[in-house]
Amino acid sequence: MTQSLGAEQAAMKLIAQYGDDAEVIAMLRAAEYAALGDLDGLAQWDDILACIAQLTREPPDPKRLN
């Protein structure tokens, strides 16, 4: 995964909390940062969205969950 470990961990937490809705929640957060003009925050949420997309295609390695 090319995104940061923090983005991957955030993605896993969102998936654990929201399940199939995790991507929608992350998109809403990204939109909030975009509306505020916070490009750094938007970039972070874009990374989280990419991680969610990848994790929902491929289950995470069980060794990395802890």
Buried (B, 14 or more C-beta within 10 A) or exposed (E): BEBEEEBBBBBBEBBEEBEEEBBEBBBEBBEEBBEEEEEEBBEBBBBBBBBBEBBBEEEBEEEEEE
